[in-house]
Amino acid sequence: MADNFDQRLLHVLICPVSAGPLDYDEENQELISDKAGLAYPIRNGIPIMLPSEARKLAQK
C-alpha cells in the first residue's frame, strides 16, 4: 500500500471530538476513536482529523 502512516503519531494524536486515544486500523487506513464512534481517514500517510471527514462507526 502506498500509504505510509507513521505509527509514532499515535502517541501525540487524540480525537478532536472526544479528546480520547486513537487506534490504527492498517487494513482500512483509518484512525479509530471508540469513544466518539468515529473513524478518521488516512490519505497518503496523513491522518485527516476533521470530524466532517470522519466515518461513523456502527454501534456494537
PDB file with one MODEL, atoms N, CA, C and O in Angstrom:
MODEL        1
ATOM      1  N   MET A   1       0.836  -1.181   0.000  1.00  0.00           N
ATOM      2  CA  MET A   1       0.000   0.000   0.000  1.00  0.00           C
ATOM      3  C   MET A   1       0.883   1.248   0.000  1.00  0.00           C
ATOM      4  O   MET A   1       1.930   1.269   0.647  1.00  0.00           O
ATOM      5  N   ALA A   2       0.471   2.261  -0.707  1.00  0.00           N
ATOM      6  CA  ALA A   2       1.256   3.480  -0.818  1.00  0.00           C
ATOM      7  C   ALA A   2       1.210   4.323   0.446  1.00  0.00           C
ATOM      8  O   ALA A   2       2.085   5.160   0.667  1.00  0.00           O
ATOM      9  N   ASP A   3       0.201   4.109   1.276  1.00  0.00           N
ATOM     10  CA  ASP A   3       0.073   4.892   2.497  1.00  0.00           C
ATOM     11  C   ASP A   3       1.124   4.446   3.505  1.00  0.00           C
ATOM     12  O   ASP A   3       1.249   3.261   3.816  1.00  0.00           O
ATOM     13  N   ASN A   4       1.870   5.417   4.005  1.00  0.00           N
ATOM     14  CA  ASN A   4       2.907   5.131   4.985  1.00  0.00           C
ATOM     15  C   ASN A   4       2.648   5.944   6.233  1.00  0.00           C
ATOM     16  O   ASN A   4       3.331   6.937   6.483  1.00  0.00           O
ATOM     17  N   PHE A   5       1.677   5.536   7.012  1.00  0.00           N
ATOM     18  CA  PHE A   5       1.353   6.230   8.244  1.00  0.00           C
ATOM     19  C   PHE A   5       2.406   5.916   9.292  1.00  0.00           C
ATOM     20  O   PHE A   5       2.712   4.750   9.544  1.00  0.00           O
ATOM     21  N   ASP A   6       2.956   6.948   9.900  1.00  0.00           N
ATOM     22  CA  ASP A   6       3.958   6.794  10.953  1.00  0.00           C
ATOM     23  C   ASP A   6       3.232   6.554  12.275  1.00  0.00           C
ATOM     24  O   ASP A   6       2.647   7.475  12.844  1.00  0.00           O
ATOM     25  N   GLN A   7       3.272   5.328  12.757  1.00  0.00           N
ATOM     26  CA  GLN A   7       2.523   4.951  13.949  1.00  0.00           C
ATOM     27  C   GLN A   7       3.002   5.669  15.210  1.00  0.00           C
ATOM     28  O   GLN A   7       2.304   5.657  16.224  1.00  0.00           O
ATOM     29  N   ARG A   8       4.159   6.282  15.165  1.00  0.00           N
ATOM     30  CA  ARG A   8       4.622   7.066  16.324  1.00  0.00           C
ATOM     31  C   ARG A   8       3.695   8.246  16.589  1.00  0.00           C
ATOM     32  O   ARG A   8       3.665   8.771  17.703  1.00  0.00           O
ATOM     33  N   LEU A   9       2.943   8.667  15.583  1.00  0.00           N
ATOM     34  CA  LEU A   9       1.994   9.772  15.760  1.00  0.00           C
ATOM     35  C   LEU A   9       0.874   9.425  16.732  1.00  0.00           C
ATOM     36  O   LEU A   9       0.257  10.323  17.306  1.00  0.00           O
ATOM     37  N   LEU A  10       0.603   8.143  16.924  1.00  0.00           N
ATOM     38  CA  LEU A  10      -0.458   7.737  17.850  1.00  0.00           C
ATOM     39  C   LEU A  10      -0.191   8.216  19.270  1.00  0.00           C
ATOM     40  O   LEU A  10      -1.121   8.337  20.067  1.00  0.00           O
ATOM     41  N   HIS A  11       1.066   8.487  19.593  1.00  0.00           N
ATOM     42  CA  HIS A  11       1.417   8.960  20.935  1.00  0.00           C
ATOM     43  C   HIS A  11       1.053  10.422  21.144  1.00  0.00           C
ATOM     44  O   HIS A  11       0.950  10.872  22.285  1.00  0.00           O
ATOM     45  N   VAL A  12       0.857  11.171  20.067  1.00  0.00           N
ATOM     46  CA  VAL A  12       0.556  12.598  20.200  1.00  0.00           C
ATOM     47  C   VAL A  12      -0.824  12.987  19.675  1.00  0.00           C
ATOM     48  O   VAL A  12      -1.345  14.042  20.037  1.00  0.00           O
ATOM     49  N   LEU A  13      -1.419  12.157  18.834  1.00  0.00           N
ATOM     50  CA  LEU A  13      -2.733  12.478  18.278  1.00  0.00           C
ATOM     51  C   LEU A  13      -3.850  12.038  19.220  1.00  0.00           C
ATOM     52  O   LEU A  13      -3.769  10.982  19.848  1.00  0.00           O
ATOM     53  N   ILE A  14      -4.884  12.858  19.307  1.00  0.00           N
ATOM     54  CA  ILE A  14      -6.092  12.493  20.042  1.00  0.00           C
ATOM     55  C   ILE A  14      -7.294  12.819  19.166  1.00  0.00           C
ATOM     56  O   ILE A  14      -7.193  13.599  18.219  1.00  0.00           O
ATOM     57  N   CYS A  15      -8.407  12.228  19.485  1.00  0.00           N
ATOM     58  CA  CYS A  15      -9.638  12.500  18.757  1.00  0.00           C
ATOM     59  C   CYS A  15     -10.072  13.938  19.037  1.00  0.00           C
ATOM     60  O   CYS A  15     -10.164  14.330  20.200  1.00  0.00           O
ATOM     61  N   PRO A  16     -10.339  14.730  18.001  1.00  0.00           N
ATOM     62  CA  PRO A  16     -10.771  16.108  18.223  1.00  0.00           C
ATOM     63  C   PRO A  16     -12.182  16.231  18.793  1.00  0.00           C
ATOM     64  O   PRO A  16     -12.554  17.300  19.278  1.00  0.00           O
ATOM     65  N   VAL A  17     -12.962  15.174  18.744  1.00  0.00           N
ATOM     66  CA  VAL A  17     -14.327  15.196  19.270  1.00  0.00           C
ATOM     67  C   VAL A  17     -14.352  14.785  20.740  1.00  0.00           C
ATOM     68  O   VAL A  17     -14.944  15.471  21.574  1.00  0.00           O
ATOM     69  N   SER A  18     -13.705  13.657  21.052  1.00  0.00           N
ATOM     70  CA  SER A  18     -13.775  13.116  22.414  1.00  0.00           C
ATOM     71  C   SER A  18     -12.537  13.394  23.253  1.00  0.00           C
ATOM     72  O   SER A  18     -12.558  13.203  24.469  1.00  0.00           O
ATOM     73  N   ALA A  19     -11.464  13.840  22.621  1.00  0.00           N
ATOM     74  CA  ALA A  19     -10.161  14.031  23.270  1.00  0.00           C
ATOM     75  C   ALA A  19      -9.615  12.709  23.804  1.00  0.00           C
ATOM     76  O   ALA A  19      -8.760  12.692  24.690  1.00  0.00           O
ATOM     77  N   GLY A  20     -10.115  11.606  23.257  1.00  0.00           N
ATOM     78  CA  GLY A  20      -9.663  10.281  23.664  1.00  0.00           C
ATOM     79  C   GLY A  20      -8.596   9.734  22.728  1.00  0.00           C
ATOM     80  O   GLY A  20      -8.275  10.350  21.712  1.00  0.00           O
ATOM     81  N   PRO A  21      -8.049   8.573  23.076  1.00  0.00           N
ATOM     82  CA  PRO A  21      -6.999   7.949  22.265  1.00  0.00           C
ATOM     83  C   PRO A  21      -7.547   7.398  20.951  1.00  0.00           C
ATOM     84  O   PRO A  21      -8.752   7.208  20.781  1.00  0.00           O
ATOM     85  N   LEU A  22      -6.622   7.150  20.033  1.00  0.00           N
ATOM     86  CA  LEU A  22      -6.958   6.612  18.723  1.00  0.00           C
ATOM     87  C   LEU A  22      -6.239   5.290  18.507  1.00  0.00           C
ATOM     88  O   LEU A  22      -5.135   5.083  19.011  1.00  0.00           O
ATOM     89  N   ASP A  23      -6.868   4.401  17.758  1.00  0.00           N
ATOM     90  CA  ASP A  23      -6.257   3.137  17.363  1.00  0.00           C
ATOM     91  C   ASP A  23      -6.082   3.150  15.849  1.00  0.00           C
ATOM     92  O   ASP A  23      -6.903   3.707  15.120  1.00  0.00           O
ATOM     93  N   TYR A  24      -5.009   2.532  15.393  1.00  0.00           N
ATOM     94  CA  TYR A  24      -4.697   2.488  13.978  1.00  0.00           C
ATOM     95  C   TYR A  24      -5.279   1.231  13.351  1.00  0.00           C
ATOM     96  O   TYR A  24      -4.994   0.118  13.793  1.00  0.00           O
ATOM     97  N   ASP A  25      -6.094   1.413  12.319  1.00  0.00           N
ATOM     98  CA  ASP A  25      -6.645   0.306  11.532  1.00  0.00           C
ATOM     99  C   ASP A  25      -5.877   0.277  10.215  1.00  0.00           C
ATOM    100  O   ASP A  25      -6.199   1.007   9.277  1.00  0.00           O
ATOM    101  N   GLU A  26      -4.854  -0.581  10.159  1.00  0.00           N
ATOM    102  CA  GLU A  26      -3.972  -0.625   8.997  1.00  0.00           C
ATOM    103  C   GLU A  26      -4.707  -1.054   7.732  1.00  0.00           C
ATOM    104  O   GLU A  26      -4.469  -0.505   6.657  1.00  0.00           O
ATOM    105  N   GLU A  27      -5.595  -2.032   7.858  1.00  0.00           N
ATOM    106  CA  GLU A  27      -6.308  -2.559   6.692  1.00  0.00           C
ATOM    107  C   GLU A  27      -7.143  -1.484   5.996  1.00  0.00           C
ATOM    108  O   GLU A  27      -7.149  -1.391   4.768  1.00  0.00           O
ATOM    109  N   ASN A  28      -7.853  -0.670   6.793  1.00  0.00           N
ATOM    110  CA  ASN A  28      -8.724   0.362   6.228  1.00  0.00           C
ATOM    111  C   ASN A  28      -8.076   1.739   6.165  1.00  0.00           C
ATOM    112  O   ASN A  28      -8.689   2.696   5.693  1.00  0.00           O
ATOM    113  N   GLN A  29      -6.842   1.840   6.638  1.00  0.00           N
ATOM    114  CA  GLN A  29      -6.124   3.108   6.668  1.00  0.00           C
ATOM    115  C   GLN A  29      -6.969   4.194   7.346  1.00  0.00           C
ATOM    116  O   GLN A  29      -7.301   5.224   6.758  1.00  0.00           O
ATOM    117  N   GLU A  30      -7.298   3.910   8.616  1.00  0.00           N
ATOM    118  CA  GLU A  30      -8.106   4.829   9.418  1.00  0.00           C
ATOM    119  C   GLU A  30      -7.568   4.868  10.841  1.00  0.00           C
ATOM    120  O   GLU A  30      -6.927   3.927  11.310  1.00  0.00           O
ATOM    121  N   LEU A  31      -7.845   5.979  11.514  1.00  0.00           N
ATOM    122  CA  LEU A  31      -7.615   6.096  12.942  1.00  0.00           C
ATOM    123  C   LEU A  31      -8.975   6.006  13.613  1.00  0.00           C
ATOM    124  O   LEU A  31      -9.892   6.754  13.272  1.00  0.00           O
ATOM    125  N   ILE A  32      -9.105   5.103  14.555  1.00  0.00           N
ATOM    126  CA  ILE A  32     -10.388   4.795  15.171  1.00  0.00           C
ATOM    127  C   ILE A  32     -10.487   5.426  16.555  1.00  0.00           C
ATOM    128  O   ILE A  32      -9.600   5.268  17.394  1.00  0.00           O
ATOM    129  N   SER A  33     -11.584   6.142  16.772  1.00  0.00           N
ATOM    130  CA  SER A  33     -11.917   6.656  18.097  1.00  0.00           C
ATOM    131  C   SER A  33     -13.133   5.887  18.590  1.00  0.00           C
ATOM    132  O   SER A  33     -14.264   6.173  18.198  1.00  0.00           O
ATOM    133  N   ASP A  34     -12.887   4.908  19.454  1.00  0.00           N
ATOM    134  CA  ASP A  34     -14.003   4.128  20.003  1.00  0.00           C
ATOM    135  C   ASP A  34     -14.918   5.015  20.836  1.00  0.00           C
ATOM    136  O   ASP A  34     -16.139   4.859  20.803  1.00  0.00           O
ATOM    137  N   LYS A  35     -14.336   5.937  21.576  1.00  0.00           N
ATOM    138  CA  LYS A  35     -15.106   6.806  22.466  1.00  0.00           C
ATOM    139  C   LYS A  35     -16.100   7.671  21.680  1.00  0.00           C
ATOM    140  O   LYS A  35     -17.243   7.836  22.106  1.00  0.00           O
ATOM    141  N   ALA A  36     -15.674   8.218  20.546  1.00  0.00           N
ATOM    142  CA  ALA A  36     -16.544   9.066  19.724  1.00  0.00           C
ATOM    143  C   ALA A  36     -17.316   8.268  18.684  1.00  0.00           C
ATOM    144  O   ALA A  36     -18.277   8.775  18.106  1.00  0.00           O
ATOM    145  N   GLY A  37     -16.909   7.025  18.439  1.00  0.00           N
ATOM    146  CA  GLY A  37     -17.564   6.218  17.411  1.00  0.00           C
ATOM    147  C   GLY A  37     -17.270   6.703  16.011  1.00  0.00           C
ATOM    148  O   GLY A  37     -18.132   6.659  15.133  1.00  0.00           O
ATOM    149  N   LEU A  38     -16.024   7.176  15.802  1.00  0.00           N
ATOM    150  CA  LEU A  38     -15.633   7.729  14.504  1.00  0.00           C
ATOM    151  C   LEU A  38     -14.355   7.086  13.999  1.00  0.00           C
ATOM    152  O   LEU A  38     -13.518   6.634  14.781  1.00  0.00           O
ATOM    153  N   ALA A  39     -14.217   7.052  12.673  1.00  0.00           N
ATOM    154  CA  ALA A  39     -13.007   6.578  12.010  1.00  0.00           C
ATOM    155  C   ALA A  39     -12.502   7.689  11.102  1.00  0.00           C
ATOM    156  O   ALA A  39     -13.175   8.089  10.152  1.00  0.00           O
ATOM    157  N   TYR A  40     -11.310   8.179  11.408  1.00  0.00           N
ATOM    158  CA  TYR A  40     -10.703   9.258  10.625  1.00  0.00           C
ATOM    159  C   TYR A  40      -9.835   8.654   9.526  1.00  0.00           C
ATOM    160  O   TYR A  40      -9.003   7.793   9.810  1.00  0.00           O
ATOM    161  N   PRO A  41     -10.011   9.086   8.274  1.00  0.00           N
ATOM    162  CA  PRO A  41      -9.239   8.503   7.178  1.00  0.00           C
ATOM    163  C   PRO A  41      -7.779   8.945   7.206  1.00  0.00           C
ATOM    164  O   PRO A  41      -7.433  10.011   7.715  1.00  0.00           O
ATOM    165  N   ILE A  42      -6.942   8.086   6.642  1.00  0.00           N
ATOM    166  CA  ILE A  42      -5.537   8.424   6.425  1.00  0.00           C
ATOM    167  C   ILE A  42      -5.337   8.429   4.919  1.00  0.00           C
ATOM    168  O   ILE A  42      -5.580   7.429   4.243  1.00  0.00           O
ATOM    169  N   ARG A  43      -4.893   9.562   4.406  1.00  0.00           N
ATOM    170  CA  ARG A  43      -4.693   9.700   2.953  1.00  0.00           C
ATOM    171  C   ARG A  43      -3.239  10.062   2.687  1.00  0.00           C
ATOM    172  O   ARG A  43      -2.726  11.052   3.208  1.00  0.00           O
ATOM    173  N   ASN A  44      -2.590   9.254   1.877  1.00  0.00           N
ATOM    174  CA  ASN A  44      -1.176   9.463   1.557  1.00  0.00           C
ATOM    175  C   ASN A  44      -0.332   9.576   2.809  1.00  0.00           C
ATOM    176  O   ASN A  44       0.611  10.366   2.857  1.00  0.00           O
ATOM    177  N   GLY A  45      -0.664   8.785   3.831  1.00  0.00           N
ATOM    178  CA  GLY A  45       0.092   8.769   5.069  1.00  0.00           C
ATOM    179  C   GLY A  45      -0.250   9.881   6.041  1.00  0.00           C
ATOM    180  O   GLY A  45       0.351   9.973   7.111  1.00  0.00           O
ATOM    181  N   ILE A  46      -1.212  10.734   5.683  1.00  0.00           N
ATOM    182  CA  ILE A  46      -1.583  11.878   6.525  1.00  0.00           C
ATOM    183  C   ILE A  46      -2.970  11.654   7.112  1.00  0.00           C
ATOM    184  O   ILE A  46      -3.939  11.487   6.372  1.00  0.00           O
ATOM    185  N   PRO A  47      -3.069  11.651   8.452  1.00  0.00           N
ATOM    186  CA  PRO A  47      -4.391  11.498   9.058  1.00  0.00           C
ATOM    187  C   PRO A  47      -5.226  12.763   8.874  1.00  0.00           C
ATOM    188  O   PRO A  47      -4.754  13.870   9.134  1.00  0.00           O
ATOM    189  N   ILE A  48      -6.451  12.594   8.431  1.00  0.00           N
ATOM    190  CA  ILE A  48      -7.378  13.712   8.237  1.00  0.00           C
ATOM    191  C   ILE A  48      -8.246  13.784   9.487  1.00  0.00           C
ATOM    192  O   ILE A  48      -9.209  13.031   9.627  1.00  0.00           O
ATOM    193  N   MET A  49      -7.901  14.689  10.388  1.00  0.00           N
ATOM    194  CA  MET A  49      -8.517  14.738  11.712  1.00  0.00           C
ATOM    195  C   MET A  49      -9.677  15.731  11.784  1.00  0.00           C
ATOM    196  O   MET A  49      -9.858  16.409  12.795  1.00  0.00           O
ATOM    197  N   LEU A  50     -10.444  15.810  10.730  1.00  0.00           N
ATOM    198  CA  LEU A  50     -11.611  16.678  10.684  1.00  0.00           C
ATOM    199  C   LEU A  50     -12.865  15.851  10.943  1.00  0.00           C
ATOM    200  O   LEU A  50     -13.100  14.867  10.242  1.00  0.00           O
ATOM    201  N   PRO A  51     -13.678  16.225  11.934  1.00  0.00           N
ATOM    202  CA  PRO A  51     -14.900  15.472  12.196  1.00  0.00           C
ATOM    203  C   PRO A  51     -15.799  15.336  10.963  1.00  0.00           C
ATOM    204  O   PRO A  51     -16.486  14.328  10.800  1.00  0.00           O
ATOM    205  N   SER A  52     -15.791  16.345  10.105  1.00  0.00           N
ATOM    206  CA  SER A  52     -16.624  16.291   8.900  1.00  0.00           C
ATOM    207  C   SER A  52     -16.134  15.244   7.894  1.00  0.00           C
ATOM    208  O   SER A  52     -16.896  14.827   7.021  1.00  0.00           O
ATOM    209  N   GLU A  53     -14.886  14.820   8.004  1.00  0.00           N
ATOM    210  CA  GLU A  53     -14.315  13.810   7.107  1.00  0.00           C
ATOM    211  C   GLU A  53     -14.398  12.406   7.709  1.00  0.00           C
ATOM    212  O   GLU A  53     -14.155  11.420   7.013  1.00  0.00           O
ATOM    213  N   ALA A  54     -14.739  12.310   8.995  1.00  0.00           N
ATOM    214  CA  ALA A  54     -14.751  11.022   9.690  1.00  0.00           C
ATOM    215  C   ALA A  54     -15.982  10.200   9.307  1.00  0.00           C
ATOM    216  O   ALA A  54     -17.048  10.728   8.993  1.00  0.00           O
ATOM    217  N   ARG A  55     -15.782   8.894   9.350  1.00  0.00           N
ATOM    218  CA  ARG A  55     -16.857   7.939   9.092  1.00  0.00           C
ATOM    219  C   ARG A  55     -17.411   7.492  10.441  1.00  0.00           C
ATOM    220  O   ARG A  55     -16.660   7.186  11.367  1.00  0.00           O
ATOM    221  N   LYS A  56     -18.750   7.462  10.535  1.00  0.00           N
ATOM    222  CA  LYS A  56     -19.374   6.982  11.777  1.00  0.00           C
ATOM    223  C   LYS A  56     -19.275   5.481  11.827  1.00  0.00           C
ATOM    224  O   LYS A  56     -19.525   4.794  10.837  1.00  0.00           O
ATOM    225  N   LEU A  57     -18.905   4.973  12.995  1.00  0.00           N
ATOM    226  CA  LEU A  57     -18.790   3.534  13.201  1.00  0.00           C
ATOM    227  C   LEU A  57     -20.131   2.952  13.612  1.00  0.00           C
ATOM    228  O   LEU A  57     -20.936   3.604  14.276  1.00  0.00           O
ATOM    229  N   ALA A  58     -20.347   1.728  13.207  1.00  0.00           N
ATOM    230  CA  ALA A  58     -21.557   1.022  13.639  1.00  0.00           C
ATOM    231  C   ALA A  58     -21.457   0.764  15.126  1.00  0.00           C
ATOM    232  O   ALA A  58     -20.389   0.412  15.628  1.00  0.00           O
ATOM    233  N   GLN A  59     -22.557   0.935  15.833  1.00  0.00           N
ATOM    234  CA  GLN A  59     -22.554   0.716  17.272  1.00  0.00           C
ATOM    235  C   GLN A  59     -22.477  -0.770  17.556  1.00  0.00           C
ATOM    236  O   GLN A  59     -23.076  -1.581  16.851  1.00  0.00           O
ATOM    237  N   LYS A  60     -21.737  -1.119  18.593  1.00  0.00           N
ATOM    238  CA  LYS A  60     -21.535  -2.523  18.963  1.00  0.00           C
ATOM    239  C   LYS A  60     -22.664  -3.026  19.814  1.00  0.00           C
ATOM    240  O   LYS A  60     -22.661  -4.189  20.219  1.00  0.00           O
TER     241      LYS A  60
ENDMDL
END
